[in-house]
Amino acid sequence: LPLMAHIDEPPPGRSEVLPRLRRGDILTHCFRPFPNAPVFASGAVRPDMRLARERGVIFDIGHGMGSFDFEVAKAMLAEGLAPDVISSDVHLYCVDGPAFDILVCMSKLLALGMPLVEVLRAATQRPAEAIARPDLGALKVGGIGDVAVLRQQPGRFTFVDAVGASLVADQRLVSEGIVLGGKWWPNEAADHNETERFEAHAGHTHVEVAARHFGHG
């Protein structure tokens, strides 16, 4: 049975967890900042991360509130260690930034130079393969046929990572709508960029964020 390991603040340390992961196991928060970052302060990739990739451990982004660092991502991508899976890890404390949603997370990897086809594959086909569900994440004759219709929107967009660093991009991925069970559902949500969405709640405490989402804010 595959194992998914979430490495956050120590203990345990990355060096205690990584050697235990086998081919097909999943390391989430693979581009996280210090502590337990996959790179040294110099930007060099740690040897245990290379060994994990070589033996088939699946690297998953798991952005969340504190687990994605642009500088770490740049260092990993420069060494050919792209994520296998792009995931948002969206929860109460990051739905208003810095993760927001899966399209923002995908757009960040696109802005960092990951090819569009690989970004799409890492959010569809590869997650399905990681959980042994080849019936999902692909369009094929006889398949389920659920579809997310996306568009590359040009412009100037500022993305923020988990440590507060920003990255300016000239495009982002946006949703036009989805097809579920043969029915078309257009995206009717207001179109706000990530900067607008983040700044609207940047000064709020976790308690205020929780209160708002539970209808008391």
C-alpha positions as CSV (number, residue, x, y, z in Angstrom):
1,L,0.0,0.0,0.0
2,P,1.5,3.4,-1.0
3,L,2.4,5.8,1.8
4,M,2.0,9.6,1.6
5,A,4.4,11.5,3.9
6,H,3.8,15.0,5.0
7,I,7.0,16.7,6.2
8,D,6.4,19.9,8.1
9,E,8.1,21.4,11.2
10,P,10.5,18.9,12.8
11,P,10.5,16.5,14.4
12,P,10.7,14.3,12.5
13,G,13.3,15.7,10.1
14,R,13.4,15.1,6.4
15,S,16.4,12.8,6.8
16,E,14.4,10.5,9.1
17,V,11.5,10.2,6.7
18,L,12.9,10.2,3.2
19,P,14.9,6.9,3.5
20,R,11.8,5.1,4.5
21,L,9.9,6.0,1.3
22,R,9.7,3.5,-1.5
23,R,8.9,3.6,-5.2
24,G,5.3,4.8,-5.5
25,D,5.2,6.5,-2.1
26,I,4.4,10.2,-2.1
27,L,6.4,13.0,-0.5
28,T,4.2,16.0,-0.2
29,H,5.4,19.6,0.5
30,C,8.3,18.7,-1.7
31,F,9.2,22.4,-2.4
32,R,8.8,23.6,1.2
33,P,11.0,26.3,2.9
34,F,13.3,25.9,5.9
35,P,13.2,23.8,8.1
36,N,13.1,20.5,6.3
37,A,13.7,22.2,2.9
38,P,14.9,19.9,0.1
39,V,17.8,22.3,-0.7
40,F,20.7,23.7,1.2
41,A,20.9,27.5,1.9
42,S,23.2,27.7,-1.2
43,G,20.4,26.4,-3.4
44,A,22.1,23.0,-3.9
45,V,19.7,20.1,-3.9
46,R,20.1,17.8,-0.9
47,P,21.5,14.3,-1.8
48,D,18.6,12.4,-0.1
49,M,16.1,14.2,-2.4
50,R,18.0,13.0,-5.5
51,L,18.1,9.5,-4.1
52,A,14.4,9.6,-3.4
53,R,13.6,10.7,-7.0
54,E,15.9,8.0,-8.4
55,R,14.1,5.2,-6.5
56,G,10.7,6.4,-7.7
57,V,9.3,8.5,-4.8
58,I,6.6,10.8,-6.1
59,F,7.1,14.5,-5.4
60,D,3.9,16.4,-4.7
61,I,3.7,20.2,-4.2
62,G,1.0,20.3,-1.4
63,H,1.2,24.2,-1.4
64,G,-1.0,24.9,1.6
65,M,-0.3,27.9,3.9
66,G,3.4,27.2,4.6
67,S,4.8,24.7,2.2
68,F,5.8,26.3,-1.1
69,D,8.9,28.5,-1.6
70,F,9.7,30.1,-4.9
71,E,13.5,30.0,-4.3
72,V,13.3,26.3,-3.4
73,A,11.2,25.7,-6.5
74,K,13.6,27.5,-8.7
75,A,16.5,25.5,-7.3
76,M,14.7,22.1,-7.7
77,L,13.5,22.9,-11.3
78,A,17.0,24.1,-12.3
79,E,18.3,20.6,-11.3
80,G,15.6,18.8,-13.3
81,L,13.6,17.9,-10.2
82,A,10.1,19.0,-11.3
83,P,7.1,17.9,-9.2
84,D,5.3,14.8,-10.3
85,V,2.0,16.1,-8.8
86,I,0.8,19.7,-8.4
87,S,-1.7,20.0,-5.5
88,S,-3.1,22.9,-3.6
89,D,-3.6,21.5,-0.1
90,V,-6.2,24.2,0.3
91,H,-7.7,24.6,3.8
92,L,-9.2,27.3,5.9
93,Y,-6.0,29.2,6.4
94,C,-4.8,29.4,2.8
95,V,-8.0,29.6,0.7
96,D,-7.6,33.4,0.8
97,G,-3.9,33.1,0.1
98,P,-1.2,32.1,-0.6
99,A,-2.5,28.9,-2.1
100,F,-6.0,30.0,-3.1
101,D,-6.9,27.1,-5.4
102,I,-5.4,24.6,-7.8
103,L,-5.3,27.0,-10.7
104,V,-3.2,29.5,-8.8
105,C,-0.8,26.7,-7.8
106,M,-0.6,25.5,-11.5
107,S,0.0,29.1,-12.6
108,K,2.9,29.5,-10.2
109,L,4.7,26.5,-11.7
110,L,3.9,27.8,-15.2
111,A,5.5,31.2,-14.2
112,L,8.6,29.4,-12.9
113,G,9.2,27.9,-16.3
114,M,7.5,24.5,-16.1
115,P,6.0,23.7,-19.6
116,L,2.3,24.0,-19.8
117,V,1.8,20.4,-20.9
118,E,3.7,19.2,-17.9
119,V,1.8,21.5,-15.5
120,L,-1.5,20.1,-16.9
121,R,-0.2,16.5,-16.6
122,A,0.9,17.0,-13.0
123,A,-2.6,18.2,-12.1
124,T,-4.5,15.4,-13.9
125,Q,-2.9,12.3,-15.2
126,R,-0.1,11.9,-12.7
127,P,-2.2,12.3,-9.5
128,A,-4.6,9.7,-10.9
129,E,-1.6,7.3,-11.5
130,A,-0.3,8.0,-8.0
131,I,-3.5,6.7,-6.5
132,A,-3.8,3.8,-8.9
133,R,-6.9,5.3,-10.7
134,P,-6.0,5.3,-14.4
135,D,-9.7,5.8,-15.2
136,L,-9.3,9.4,-13.9
137,G,-7.2,12.3,-15.2
138,A,-7.3,11.5,-18.9
139,L,-9.6,12.0,-21.9
140,K,-10.1,8.7,-23.8
141,V,-12.8,6.7,-25.5
142,G,-14.8,5.0,-22.8
143,G,-13.4,7.1,-20.1
144,I,-15.4,9.1,-17.5
145,G,-15.2,12.3,-19.5
146,D,-15.2,14.9,-16.7
147,V,-13.4,18.0,-18.1
148,A,-12.1,21.2,-16.8
149,V,-12.0,23.9,-19.5
150,L,-9.1,26.3,-18.9
151,R,-7.8,29.4,-20.6
152,Q,-4.4,31.0,-20.5
153,Q,-5.1,34.7,-19.6
154,P,-2.4,37.2,-20.5
155,G,-1.7,40.1,-18.2
156,R,0.4,41.1,-15.3
157,F,-0.1,38.9,-12.2
158,T,1.7,38.9,-8.9
159,F,1.9,35.5,-7.1
160,V,3.0,35.1,-3.4
161,D,4.6,32.1,-1.9
162,A,4.4,30.7,1.7
163,V,7.2,32.9,2.9
164,G,5.8,36.2,1.5
165,A,8.0,36.4,-1.6
166,S,6.4,37.5,-4.8
167,L,6.7,36.5,-8.4
168,V,5.3,38.6,-11.3
169,A,4.0,36.5,-14.2
170,D,2.6,37.5,-17.7
171,Q,-0.1,34.9,-17.7
172,R,-2.3,32.7,-15.5
173,L,-4.7,29.8,-15.9
174,V,-8.4,30.6,-15.4
175,S,-11.5,28.4,-15.5
176,E,-14.1,28.7,-18.2
177,G,-16.2,26.0,-16.6
178,I,-16.4,22.2,-16.2
179,V,-18.2,19.3,-17.6
180,L,-19.5,16.7,-15.1
181,G,-21.5,13.7,-16.1
182,G,-22.1,15.3,-19.5
183,K,-23.5,18.5,-18.1
184,W,-21.8,21.9,-18.7
185,W,-21.3,24.1,-15.6
186,P,-19.9,27.6,-16.6
187,N,-17.6,29.4,-14.2
188,E,-19.8,32.3,-12.9
189,A,-17.5,33.4,-10.1
190,A,-16.2,37.0,-10.0
191,D,-12.8,37.3,-11.7
192,H,-10.4,38.8,-9.1
193,N,-6.7,38.4,-9.5
194,E,-4.6,36.9,-6.7
195,T,-3.3,40.2,-5.4
196,E,-6.9,41.5,-5.0
197,R,-8.0,38.3,-3.3
198,F,-5.0,38.3,-1.0
199,E,-5.0,41.9,0.0
200,A,-8.7,41.8,0.9
201,H,-7.9,39.5,3.9
202,A,-4.1,40.1,4.4
203,G,-4.6,41.8,7.8
204,H,-7.0,39.2,9.2
205,T,-6.0,36.8,12.0
206,H,-6.7,33.1,11.8
207,V,-9.7,33.5,14.1
208,E,-11.2,36.2,11.8
209,V,-10.6,34.0,8.8
210,A,-12.3,31.0,10.5
211,A,-15.2,33.2,11.7
212,R,-15.8,34.5,8.1
213,H,-15.9,31.0,6.6
214,F,-18.3,29.8,9.3
215,G,-20.7,32.7,8.7
216,H,-19.8,34.8,11.7
217,G,-17.5,37.4,10.1
